[in-house]
Amino acid sequence: MTIATTFDRTLTGVPTALARGRGGGGPAPKRIVVAYGFWIFILSDMIMFSALFAAYAVLAGNTAGGPTGAELFNLRNVFIETMCLLLSSYTCGIGVLSAERVQPTLFLVFAIFTFALGAAFLFIEATEFASMAAKGAGPSRSAFLSSFFTLVGTHGVHVASGLVALVYLVAQVLVKGLRPAVLRRLLCWSLFWHALDIVWVGVFTLVYLMGGH
């Protein structure tokens, strides 16, 4: 009897439920598959933002004789919008925990707070962009401003899409209740929202704190 034959007979004797390497045990639970796929999406997004951060770091000093960050940035407003986004991450977490505990009313309350804080963040950012453009400091003025608007604007688009997704999820909770499929979507959305907070901490540090004085 060869070693290969002995090994094959040993594997044949393993219960099907344990022999996952041989196709047994069935597919992974949907919750795990969805979470795995969403983590891949989050990581790909982080790679994109890493490239934008790198571009900004290289181009930040290329003002072409135009205004610098220290001349344009209002750190007081930036601090307020930062606090709005960080607080929205907190209310988002409490809301998702409420949903997992099947407390739809609490979830809806914290979802409203999260939306309001996210919308306030976008309003302050849009006001900043409009003010800069009015001063002739649009994205075409210099390489510094091009990289600034691309990095900060891309993050803003992500926040806006997150708010749209939140409205959709709230509608699903109202229509379908807190069933498992809806909870999976809520958990994925919360991962996305927390990831945006992490990116913004990098923006706040690299762009505003380091470039604002």
PyMOL commands that set and color helices and strands:
alter all, ss='L'
color gray80, all
select helices_A, chain A and resi 3-12+20-22+30-59+69-72+75-100+104-134+143-176+180-209
alter helices_A, ss='H'
color red, helices_A
deselect
rebuild
show_as cartoon
